[in-house]
């Protein structure tokens, strides 16, 4: 187990070493010269070359191919190093404290996360089988796009780049995918902390403050982004220890919290309230919502795209900070003079669309807002600033899209337009439980800046800034008025829930006003603005995400705001976490107050409330970690996600091992179809060998035709239930099936008479215990006019 962990750590360190010269150039305007982002940069750009080579059928999917791609990347990095050797050496020596901090955070974060994963490594329950299926598809497919293991004959219709990156690193480290799954989760957590550190450090260091203060801010960002929970954890501690009446918890109205029993320990325990930590992401009356945050993701263990994308999204934030710190205007000439820099920047930005498509518009908007503010500072007029911004961001967007065009040509989305939210808005108390800790460290900065500067809140400025939320409200009203609902009912039904939207809108307003004012300050007159402006841009984008989610959702199979809130809240957490780290520094060191004044009293009160809120939010990771690991007890630990399956379903795992050794690239299996979140598609998920149909509901979520999915499910069921071998063979050959699985799942669901035909007529390729793999014979050649 330790050897596997070390092999992955070493692979990522080498990749980071390869990516460092590239980061040195791409992030040349940052105080740390991109050292904190070198590992994500190396992984993404090396993975891009790997994906491109396999998509073009130039190289097969092997560890050697990944090696050659990184050798090519190393050649580009080597050229940069040779031309800037002394500069890089001197720069690293001058930044030795930052280098040591980054390496310590990544190494400690990775090994601690891997240690905790070893307590709960099972790739079972929730959507882990789905994630493992995609990981095996990315690892097994000879070329890309990978074939969908749960829909034989079709390519994956999902943003699968994260799985490609993890499978690639796993190949370089020489690990099985069942181990790769868990160390990839641990690595993602560590890289998220490292990249968040980079954002926090560079924001403070840009203001020419002491390295120690910048490092503390970086550590704060790592904690706020990747470790902090929300205040629901504090409520769980209170309920588990008998504090608070039943009426109190019913008033809070979080699903299943009021009925939670007292704990058998000093922290909430899974033994007394199973998966109590799940409720922190379902802060609503009926649990029909998802307010996930990074620590929960790492704890749960689903290797989802939005999780794997965290380090790269934060790297994009680093790019935006670098844009602000650039010298001179940012326009088309910036790229004309340096096309390779445009290519690297566009690929880093565009990778977000392939990793987690939701991230590209959000973090692209952040970059655009920062560039606009930077150009407004340079040009002093809006028309010239807007023109320069279009000239600068246009080529970046072009590279971001064209560079990943093969993905977009095969991607099908379930999105069906914009829908208005009518009766499902966020309650103010629930919004406070989720967002108060981060709001307390991020929101006071724009508030103080605007309140203390009359020039930032003139009527014309206020009117222009309020135009954005006003336009969204008008669009919301228009969608309701032109639809089936009543606008009057939609307005009155919200009641006090309007307070949540007003709070989010107010944060956007103050952030935008403060950012506008910072954009007008000459750089030479305001060193602190070097970090303040990007921070304000982060709070502006984050608050607009929260505001927008109160009124709109993307139409999908859920027909609710569930998925929209899920994705947008996650992005807002990353932005507010990083912004909050700078906010802590600024409010502690730069808040302009006079001794003995009301301002000093307010700052003192803010400090006390903030400390209590942050400590309350840190109870969640403490209790959840102890609960998930049974108090860090002496249970058997491993990083092999299939070790448990090998114990309780040895027959299935024997078949999995046999197929991994013997199945060819074009083989297809048939296995029983069950519902979602079940053992349906288990063999395909664990091997990457395609089956006719896995989780039907998820395939529909990925944009598949429901009629096609339903037809396949009917065919699979008929192939198993029919007593006619001829009928079954017709179905099997229609889908090019080469192996039929008959195991515990199939014997439980289908009648014995239907399964007996396979035993009577088909040869057995593998058999163990209750499971048999039958080989489907090839069809006899058709004969026409006496000739075969």
C-alpha positions in Angstrom: 0.0 0.0 0.0 2.8 2.4 0.9 4.7 1.5 -2.2 1.6 2.3 -4.4 1.2 5.6 -2.7 4.9 6.5 -3.1 4.8 5.5 -6.8 2.0 7.9 -7.5 3.6 10.7 -5.5 6.8 10.2 -7.4 5.0 10.2 -10.8 3.2 13.5 -9.9 6.5 15.1 -8.6 8.3 14.2 -11.9 5.3 15.6 -13.9 5.5 18.8 -11.8 9.2 19.0 -12.5 8.5 18.7 -16.2 5.7 21.4 -16.0 7.7 23.9 -14.0 9.5 25.7 -16.8 6.2 26.0 -18.6 4.5 27.4 -15.5 7.5 29.8 -15.1 6.6 31.4 -18.4 2.8 31.1 -18.3 2.6 32.5 -14.8 5.5 34.9 -15.3 3.5 37.8 -13.6 2.8 35.9 -10.4 5.1 36.4 -7.4 5.7 32.6 -7.2 6.1 32.3 -11.0 3.5 29.5 -11.0 5.4 27.1 -8.8 2.2 26.2 -6.9 0.5 25.4 -10.3 3.3 23.4 -11.9 1.9 20.0 -11.1 -1.6 20.7 -12.5 0.0 22.4 -15.6 2.2 19.4 -16.2 -0.6 16.9 -15.8 -3.0 18.8 -18.0 -0.6 19.6 -20.8 1.0 16.1 -20.8 -2.5 14.6 -20.6 -3.6 16.8 -23.5 -0.8 15.4 -25.7 -1.7 11.9 -24.6 -5.4 12.4 -25.4 -4.6 14.0 -28.7 -2.3 11.2 -29.8 -4.9 8.6 -29.0 -7.7 10.5 -30.6 -5.7 10.8 -33.8 -4.8 7.1 -33.6 -1.1 8.0 -33.6 -0.3 6.1 -30.4 -2.1 3.3 -28.6 -3.2 3.5 -25.0 -0.1 2.3 -23.2 2.3 3.5 -20.5 4.9 3.9 -23.2 2.7 6.3 -25.1 2.3 8.4 -22.0 6.0 8.4 -21.6 6.6 9.6 -25.1 4.1 12.4 -24.7 5.8 13.6 -21.6 9.1 13.4 -23.3 7.7 15.8 -25.9 6.5 18.1 -23.2 9.9 17.8 -21.5 11.6 18.9 -24.7 9.5 22.1 -24.7 10.2 22.6 -21.0 13.9 21.9 -21.6 14.1 24.5 -24.2 12.6 27.1 -21.8 15.0 26.0 -19.1 18.1 26.3 -21.2 17.1 29.8 -22.4 16.2 30.9 -18.9 18.5 28.7 -16.8 20.0 31.4 -14.6 16.7 33.2 -14.2 15.0 30.0 -13.0 17.8 29.1 -10.6 17.9 32.5 -9.1 14.1 32.7 -8.9 13.8 29.4 -7.1 16.5 30.3 -4.7 14.7 33.6 -3.9 11.4 31.7 -3.4 12.8 28.8 -1.4 10.2 29.3 1.3 7.4 29.1 -1.1 8.9 26.0 -2.8 9.2 24.2 0.5 5.6 25.3 1.5 4.1 24.0 -1.7 6.0 20.6 -1.5 5.1 20.2 2.2 1.4 20.9 1.5 1.2 18.5 -1.4 3.2 15.7 0.2 1.5 15.9 3.6 -1.9 16.4 2.0 -1.5 13.5 -0.3 -0.2 11.0 2.3 -2.8 12.0 4.9 -5.6 11.8 2.3 -4.3 8.4 1.1 -4.1 7.2 4.7 -7.8 8.2 5.3 -8.9 6.6 1.9 -7.4 3.3 3.0 -10.1 3.1 5.7 -12.9 3.3 3.2 -11.4 2.2 -0.2 -14.4 0.3 -1.5 -15.6 1.2 -5.0 -19.2 0.5 -4.0 -22.4 2.5 -3.4 -23.4 5.9 -4.6 -21.9 6.6 -8.1 -18.5 5.1 -7.5 -19.2 2.2 -9.9 -19.9 4.7 -12.6 -16.7 6.6 -11.9 -14.8 3.3 -11.9 -16.4 2.4 -15.2 -15.2 5.6 -16.8 -11.7 5.2 -15.3 -11.5 1.7 -16.7 -12.8 2.9 -20.1 -10.1 5.6 -20.2 -7.4 3.0 -19.2 -8.5 0.1 -21.5 -9.7 1.7 -24.8 -7.0 1.4 -27.4 -7.8 4.8 -28.9 -10.0 7.7 -28.0 -12.8 8.6 -27.6 -13.1 5.6 -25.2 -16.0 3.2 -25.8 -18.8 3.5 -23.3 -18.6 0.2 -21.2 -22.3 0.6 -20.3 -23.5 1.1 -23.9 -21.5 -1.2 -26.2 -20.9 0.3 -29.7 -21.1 4.0 -28.5 -18.3 6.3 -27.4 -18.4 7.9 -24.0 -20.8 10.9 -23.9 -19.4 12.7 -20.9 -16.7 15.1 -20.0 -14.1 12.3 -19.5 -10.8 14.2 -19.5 -10.3 13.8 -15.8 -10.5 10.0 -16.1 -7.9 10.2 -18.9 -5.5 12.2 -16.7 -5.9 9.8 -13.7 -5.6 6.7 -15.9 -2.5 8.2 -17.6 -0.8 8.9 -14.2 -1.8 5.4 -13.0 -0.1 3.9 -16.0 3.1 5.8 -15.4 3.0 4.8 -11.8 2.4 1.2 -12.7 -0.8 0.8 -10.7 -4.0 -1.2 -11.2 -7.1 0.9 -11.8 -8.6 -0.4 -8.5 -5.7 1.3 -6.7 -5.5 4.3 -9.1 -9.1 5.2 -8.2 -8.2 5.8 -4.5 -4.8 7.4 -4.9 -6.3 9.6 -7.6 -8.8 10.9 -5.0 -6.0 11.5 -2.5 -3.9 13.3 -5.1 -6.8 15.5 -6.2 -7.3 16.6 -2.6 -3.6 17.4 -2.2 -3.4 19.2 -5.6 -6.5 21.2 -4.7 -4.8 22.3 -1.4 -1.6 23.2 -3.3 -3.4 25.2 -6.0 -5.6 27.0 -3.4 -2.4 27.8 -1.5 -1.0 29.3 -4.8 -4.0 31.5 -5.2 -4.0 32.7 -1.6 -0.2 33.2 -1.6 -0.1 35.2 -4.8 -3.0 37.4 -3.9 -1.2 38.6 -0.8 2.3 38.5 -2.2 1.2 40.7 -5.1 0.5 43.5 -2.6 4.3 43.4 -1.9 3.7 42.1 1.6 6.0 39.8 3.7 6.5 36.3 2.4 5.4 34.9 5.8 2.0 36.8 5.6 1.6 35.5 2.0 2.3 31.9 3.1 -0.2 32.1 6.0 -2.8 33.4 3.5 -2.0 30.5 1.2 -2.4 28.0 4.0 -5.7 29.7 4.9 -6.9 29.3 1.3 -6.0 25.6 1.4 -8.0 25.1 4.5 -11.0 27.2 3.5 -11.3 25.5 0.1 -10.4 21.9 0.8 -10.9 21.3 4.6 -13.7 23.6 5.8 -17.3 22.3 6.2 -20.5 24.3 6.7 -22.3 25.0 9.9 -24.6 21.9 9.6 -21.7 20.0 11.2 -22.0 22.1 14.4 -25.8 21.3 14.5 -24.9 17.6 14.2 -22.5 17.8 17.1 -25.3 19.5 19.2 -27.9 16.9 18.3 -25.5 14.0 18.9 -24.7 15.3 22.4 -28.2 16.2 23.4 -28.0 20.0 23.1 -31.1 21.7 21.7 -34.8 20.7 21.9 -36.7 18.7 19.3 -38.7 21.9 18.6 -35.5 23.7 17.8 -34.3 21.2 15.3 -37.7 20.9 13.7 -37.6 24.7 13.3 -34.3 24.5 11.5 -36.0 22.0 9.1 -33.1 20.1 7.7 -34.3 16.7 6.4 -33.8 13.9 8.9 -31.9 16.0 11.4 -34.6 16.4 14.0 -35.0 12.6 14.3 -31.3 11.8 14.6 -30.5 9.9 17.8 -27.9 10.8 20.4 -24.4 9.5 19.6 -22.5 6.8 21.4 -19.4 9.0 21.3 -18.5 12.6 21.8 -18.8 13.2 18.0 -21.6 12.2 15.7 -21.2 8.6 14.7 -22.2 6.4 11.8 -22.9 3.7 14.3 -25.9 5.7 15.7 -26.8 7.8 12.8 -25.7 6.2 9.5 -24.0 8.7 7.1 -25.1 11.7 9.2 -22.4 13.7 7.4 -24.5 13.4 4.2 -27.0 15.9 5.6 -24.5 18.8 5.3 -25.0 18.7 1.6 -28.7 18.4 1.8 -29.5 21.5 3.8 -33.2 21.8 2.9 -36.5 20.4 4.2 -37.0 17.4 1.9 -33.3 16.7 1.0 -34.1 17.4 -2.6 -31.1 19.6 -3.1 -27.3 19.2 -3.4 -25.0 21.7 -1.8 -21.8 19.7 -2.0 -18.4 21.1 -1.0 -14.8 19.7 -1.5 -14.2 18.1 1.8 -17.5 16.2 1.5 -16.4 15.0 -1.9 -13.1 13.7 -0.7 -14.8 12.0 2.3 -17.5 10.4 0.1 -15.0 9.1 -2.4 -16.9 9.6 -5.7 -14.3 10.3 -8.4 -16.6 12.8 -10.2 -15.5 15.3 -12.9 -16.3 18.3 -10.7 -14.0 16.9 -8.1 -11.1 16.1 -10.4 -11.4 19.5 -11.9 -10.7 21.4 -8.7 -6.9 21.8 -9.0 -7.3 22.9 -12.7 -10.1 25.4 -11.9 -7.9 27.0 -9.3 -5.1 27.0 -11.8 -7.4 29.0 -14.0 -7.9 31.4 -11.1 -4.1 31.8 -11.0 -4.2 32.7 -14.7 -6.7 35.4 -14.0 -4.5 36.9 -11.2 -1.6 36.8 -13.6 -3.6 38.8 -16.2 -4.3 41.5 -13.6 -0.6 41.7 -12.7 0.5 42.0 -16.3 2.3 45.1 -17.5 0.8 47.2 -20.3 -2.6 46.6 -22.0 -4.1 43.2 -22.6 -5.2 43.1 -26.2 -4.6 41.2 -29.4 -1.0 42.3 -29.6 -0.3 40.5 -26.4 -0.7 37.2 -28.3 0.7 38.3 -31.7 4.0 38.8 -30.0 3.9 35.5 -28.2 1.8 32.7 -30.0 3.2 29.8 -27.9 2.0 31.6 -24.7 -1.5 31.9 -26.3 -1.5 28.2 -27.1 -0.5 27.2 -23.5 -3.0 29.7 -22.0 -5.9 28.5 -24.2 -5.2 24.9 -23.6 -5.1 25.4 -19.8 -8.3 27.5 -19.9 -10.0 25.2 -22.4 -9.2 22.0 -20.4 -11.9 23.1 -18.0 -14.6 22.4 -20.6 -13.3 18.9 -21.1 -12.8 18.2 -17.4 -16.1 19.6 -16.2 -18.0 21.6 -18.8 -19.8 23.7 -16.2 -16.4 25.2 -15.2 -15.4 26.7 -18.5 -18.0 29.6 -18.6 -17.6 30.4 -14.9 -13.8 30.6 -14.8 -13.7 32.1 -18.3 -16.0 34.8 -17.0 -13.7 35.4 -14.1 -10.7 35.8 -16.5 -12.7 38.1 -18.7 -13.8 40.3 -15.8 -10.3 40.6 -14.5 -8.9 41.5 -18.0 -11.7 44.1 -18.4 -10.8 45.7 -15.1 -7.1 45.6 -16.0 -7.8 47.2 -19.4 -10.0 49.8 -17.7 -7.1 50.8 -15.5 -4.9 51.0 -18.6 -7.2 52.8 -21.1 -9.4 54.8 -18.7 -12.4 54.6 -21.0 -15.0 51.8 -21.3 -15.1 51.5 -25.1 -11.3 51.1 -25.4 -11.2 48.7 -22.4 -14.0 46.5 -23.9 -12.3 46.5 -27.3 -9.0 45.5 -25.9 -10.6 42.8 -23.7 -12.3 41.3 -26.8 -9.0 41.3 -28.6 -7.3 39.5 -25.7 -9.9 37.0 -24.7 -11.2 36.2 -28.2 -8.0 34.2 -29.2 -8.0 32.4 -25.8 -11.6 31.3 -26.3 -10.8 30.2 -29.9 -7.8 28.0 -28.7 -9.9 26.7 -25.8 -12.6 25.5 -28.1 -10.6 24.4 -31.2 -7.9 22.7 -29.1 -10.6 20.3 -27.7 -12.8 20.2 -30.7 -12.7 16.3 -31.1 -14.4 16.1 -27.7 -17.1 18.6 -28.5 -17.9 16.8 -31.7 -18.8 13.6 -29.9 -20.3 15.1 -26.7 -24.1 15.1 -26.2 -25.6 17.0 -23.4 -28.9 16.5 -21.5 -29.2 20.3 -21.1 -32.5 21.6 -22.5 -32.4 25.4 -22.0 -33.0 27.8 -19.1 -36.0 27.3 -16.8 -37.3 29.7 -14.1 -37.2 28.7 -10.4 -40.7 29.2 -8.9 -41.3 27.4 -5.6 -38.0 26.0 -4.5 -35.8 29.0 -3.4 -33.2 28.8 -0.7 -34.4 29.7 2.9 -32.3 32.4 4.6 -31.5 30.2 7.5 -30.3 27.4 5.2 -28.3 29.9 3.2 -26.6 31.1 6.4 -25.8 27.5 7.5 -24.0 26.9 4.1 -22.4 30.2 3.4 -21.9 32.2 6.6 -18.4 31.1 7.4 -17.1 32.0 4.0 -19.2 35.1 3.7 -17.7 36.4 7.0 -14.2 36.3 5.6 -15.0 37.4 2.0 -18.0 39.8 2.1 -16.7 42.5 4.5 -13.9 43.5 2.1 -16.1 44.9 -0.7 -18.5 46.2 1.9 -15.7 48.2 3.7 -14.2 49.4 0.5 -17.5 50.8 -0.8 -18.7 52.3 2.5 -15.4 54.0 3.1 -15.2 55.5 -0.4 -18.1 57.7 -1.5 -16.7 57.9 -5.1 -17.4 54.2 -5.5 -21.1 54.4 -4.9 -22.4 57.3 -7.0 -25.8 56.9 -8.5 -24.6 56.3 -12.1 -22.3 53.6 -10.9 -24.9 52.0 -8.8 -27.4 52.0 -11.7 -24.9 50.4 -14.0 -24.0 47.6 -11.6 -27.6 46.9 -10.6 -28.5 46.5 -14.2 -27.0 43.0 -14.2 -29.2 41.5 -11.4 -32.1 43.6 -12.6 -31.8 42.0 -16.1 -31.8 38.5 -14.6 -34.9 39.3 -12.6 -36.7 40.6 -15.7 -35.7 37.5 -17.7 -37.0 35.4 -14.8 -40.3 37.2 -14.8 -40.6 37.0 -18.6 -40.0 33.2 -18.5 -42.7 32.7 -15.9 -45.2 35.1 -17.6 -44.8 33.4 -21.0 -45.0 29.9 -19.5 -47.6 28.1 -17.6 -47.1 29.7 -14.2 -48.4 32.8 -12.5 -45.8 35.6 -11.9 -47.8 36.9 -9.0 -47.8 33.5 -7.3 -44.1 33.0 -8.0 -43.3 36.3 -6.3 -45.5 35.8 -3.2 -44.6 32.1 -2.8 -41.0 33.0 -2.0 -41.9 35.0 1.0 -38.9 35.4 3.3 -36.8 33.4 0.8 -36.4 36.6 -1.1 -33.9 37.5 1.6 -31.4 34.9 0.3 -31.5 36.4 -3.2 -31.2 39.9 -1.8 -28.1 38.9 0.2 -26.4 37.3 -2.8 -27.4 40.3 -5.0 -26.0 42.8 -2.4 -22.7 40.9 -2.3 -22.5 41.2 -6.1 -23.3 44.9 -6.0 -20.7 45.8 -3.4 -18.1 43.6 -5.1 -18.7 45.1 -8.5 -18.7 48.6 -7.2 -15.4 48.0 -5.3 -13.8 46.3 -8.3 -14.8 49.2 -10.6 -13.1 51.6 -8.2 -9.9 49.5 -7.9 -9.7 49.5 -11.7 -9.6 53.2 -11.7 -6.7 53.5 -9.3 -3.2 53.9 -10.8 -1.1 50.9 -10.0 1.7 53.0 -8.6 -0.6 54.6 -6.0 -2.2 51.4 -4.6 0.0 48.4 -4.1 -2.6 46.5 -2.1 -4.9 46.7 -5.1 -2.6 44.2 -6.8 -4.3 41.5 -4.9 -7.5 43.2 -4.0 -8.9 43.6 -7.5 -8.7 39.8 -8.4 -10.2 39.0 -5.0 -13.2 41.3 -5.7 -13.6 39.7 -9.1 -13.9 36.3 -7.4 -16.6 37.5 -5.0 -18.5 39.2 -7.8 -18.5 36.0 -9.9 -19.3 33.8 -6.9 -22.2 36.0 -5.7 -23.6 36.1 -9.2 -23.6 32.3 -9.4 -25.5 32.1 -6.2 -27.9 34.9 -7.2 -28.6 33.3 -10.6 -29.2 29.8 -9.0 -32.0 31.4 -7.0 -34.0 32.2 -10.2 -32.9 29.8 -13.0 -31.9 26.2 -13.5 -30.7 24.3 -16.5 -33.4 22.1 -17.9 -32.5 18.4 -17.6 -33.9 15.0 -16.7 -34.3 16.1 -13.0 -36.6 18.9 -14.0 -35.5 20.9 -11.0 -32.7 23.2 -9.8 -31.0 20.3 -8.0 -28.1 19.9 -10.5 -27.7 23.6 -11.2 -27.4 24.4 -7.5 -25.0 21.5 -7.1 -22.6 22.7 -9.8 -22.8 26.5 -9.3 -22.6 26.3 -5.5 -19.4 24.2 -5.9 -17.8 26.8 -8.0 -18.8 29.6 -5.7 -17.2 27.6 -2.8 -13.9 27.5 -4.6 -14.0 31.2 -5.4 -15.2 32.4 -2.0 -12.7 30.1 -0.2 -9.8 31.7 -2.1 -11.2 35.2 -1.8 -11.8 34.6 1.9 -8.1 33.9 2.5 -7.1 37.3 1.2 -10.1 38.8 3.0 -8.7 37.5 6.3 -5.4 39.1 5.7 -6.8 42.4 4.4 -9.4 42.7 7.2 -6.7 42.0 9.9 -4.0 44.2 8.4 -5.5 46.8 6.1 -9.0 47.6 7.4 -8.8 51.4 7.9 -10.0 52.1 11.4 -8.9 54.6 14.1 -8.2 53.5 17.6 -11.2 53.8 19.9 -13.6 54.4 17.0 -16.8 52.6 16.1 -14.9 51.0 13.2 -12.5 49.3 15.7 -15.4 48.0 17.7 -17.0 46.7 14.5 -13.8 45.0 13.5 -13.4 43.4 16.9 -17.0 42.1 16.8 -16.4 40.8 13.3 -13.3 39.0 14.4 -15.1 37.3 17.3 -18.1 36.2 15.2 -15.8 35.0 12.4 -13.7 32.9 14.7 -16.7 31.2 16.2 -18.2 30.5 12.7 -15.0 29.1 11.4 -14.4 26.9 14.4 -18.0 25.7 14.1 -17.5 24.9 10.4 -14.3 23.0 11.2 -16.3 20.6 13.4 -17.7 19.0 10.3 -14.4 17.7 8.9 -13.3 16.6 12.4 -16.5 14.6 13.2 -17.0 13.3 9.7 -13.4 12.0 9.5 -13.7 10.2 12.8 -17.1 8.8 11.9 -16.1 7.6 8.5 -13.0 5.9 9.8 -14.6 4.6 13.0 -12.4 6.8 15.1 -9.3 5.9 13.1 -9.8 2.4 14.5 -7.8 -0.7 13.8 -9.8 -2.0 10.9 -7.9 -3.6 8.0 -6.7 -1.0 5.6 -6.0 -1.1 1.8 -6.0 1.2 -1.2 -7.3 -1.5 -3.5 -10.9 -0.5 -4.1 -11.9 -4.1 -5.2 -10.4 -5.9 -2.2 -13.8 -6.0 -0.4 -15.5 -7.2 -3.6 -12.9 -10.0 -3.8 -14.0 -11.1 -0.3 -17.8 -10.9 -0.6 -18.2 -11.7 -4.3 -15.2 -13.9 -5.2 -17.0 -15.4 -8.2 -17.6 -12.0 -9.8 -14.0 -11.0 -9.1 -12.7 -14.2 -10.7 -14.6 -13.3 -13.8 -13.2 -9.8 -13.7 -9.7 -11.0 -13.5 -10.2 -13.5 -16.3 -11.7 -10.9 -18.6 -8.9 -8.4 -17.9 -6.4 -11.0 -19.0 -8.3 -12.5 -22.0 -10.8 -10.0 -23.4 -9.8 -8.4 -26.7 -10.5 -4.7 -27.6 -13.6 -5.5 -29.6 -15.2 -8.0 -27.2 -18.6 -7.3 -25.8 -20.3 -8.9 -22.8 -23.9 -9.4 -21.8 -24.8 -9.1 -18.1 -28.0 -8.5 -16.3 -29.6 -5.1 -16.3 -30.7 -3.7 -12.9 -31.6 -0.2 -11.7 -29.3 2.7 -11.0 -27.0 2.5 -7.9 -27.1 -1.3 -8.1 -24.8 -4.2 -9.2 -26.1 -3.7 -12.7 -23.2 -3.4 -15.2 -20.8 -4.6 -12.4 -18.5 -6.6 -14.7 -18.2 -3.9 -17.3 -17.6 -1.2 -14.7 -14.7 -3.3 -13.1 -13.1 -4.3 -16.4 -13.9 -1.6 -19.0 -15.1 -4.4 -21.3 -18.4 -3.0 -22.8 -21.7 -4.5 -22.0 -25.0 -4.0 -23.9 -26.4 -1.8 -21.2 -25.4 -0.7 -17.7 -27.3 1.9 -15.7 -30.1 2.9 -18.0 -31.0 6.0 -16.1 -27.5 7.4 -16.2 -27.2 6.8 -19.9 -30.3 8.9 -20.4 -28.7 11.6 -18.2 -25.7 11.6 -20.5 -27.9 12.5 -23.5 -28.8 9.1 -24.9 -32.0 8.5 -26.7 -34.5 7.1 -24.1 -36.1 4.9 -26.8 -32.7 3.4 -27.7 -32.0 2.7 -24.0 -35.4 1.2 -23.4 -35.0 -1.1 -26.5 -31.6 -2.3 -25.2 -33.0 -3.1 -21.8 -35.8 -5.1 -23.3 -33.4 -7.0 -25.5 -31.1 -7.9 -22.6 -34.1 -9.1 -20.5 -35.4 -11.1 -23.4 -32.0 -12.7 -24.1 -31.9 -14.0 -20.5 -35.5 -14.9 -20.1 -36.3 -16.6 -23.4 -35.9 -20.4 -23.6 -35.1 -20.2 -27.3 -31.4 -20.2 -28.0 -32.0 -19.0 -31.6 -33.9 -15.9 -30.3 -31.1 -15.2 -27.8 -28.4 -15.6 -30.4 -30.2 -13.2 -32.7 -30.0 -10.6 -29.9 -26.5 -11.4 -29.0 -25.2 -11.0 -32.5 -27.1 -7.8 -33.0 -24.9 -6.2 -30.4 -21.8 -8.2 -31.3 -21.7 -10.0 -27.9 -18.9 -12.4 -27.5 -19.4 -13.4 -23.8 -22.5 -14.0 -21.7 -22.2 -13.6 -18.0 -24.4 -15.8 -15.8 -23.7 -15.1 -12.1 -25.5 -14.3 -8.9 -27.1 -11.1 -10.3 -28.4 -12.9 -13.3 -29.6 -16.0 -11.4 -31.4 -13.7 -8.9 -33.2 -11.7 -11.6 -33.9 -14.1 -14.4 -35.7 -17.5 -14.5 -33.6 -20.7 -14.4 -35.3 -22.0 -17.6 -34.0 -19.0 -19.5 -30.5 -19.3 -18.2 -30.4 -23.1 -18.8 -30.2 -22.7 -22.6 -26.7 -21.2 -22.3 -25.5 -24.1 -20.2 -27.0 -26.6 -22.7 -25.7 -25.1 -25.9 -22.8 -22.6 -25.4 -19.2 -23.5 -24.5 -18.0 -22.3 -21.1 -15.0 -19.9 -21.3 -14.6 -19.5 -17.6 -16.4 -20.9 -14.6 -16.0 -20.5 -10.8 -18.6 -21.2 -8.2 -21.9 -19.6 -9.1 -20.6 -17.7 -12.1 -20.0 -18.9 -15.7 -18.8 -17.0 -18.7 -20.2 -18.5 -21.9 -18.6 -17.9 -25.2 -20.9 -16.9 -28.1 -19.9 -18.8 -31.3 -19.4 -16.7 -34.4 -22.3 -16.7 -36.8 -22.1 -19.1 -39.7 -21.3 -17.4 -43.0 -24.2 -16.7 -45.2 -24.4 -18.6 -48.5 -25.6 -16.9 -51.6 -25.8 -18.7 -55.1 -23.9 -21.7 -53.7 -21.0 -19.5 -52.5 -20.2 -18.5 -48.9 
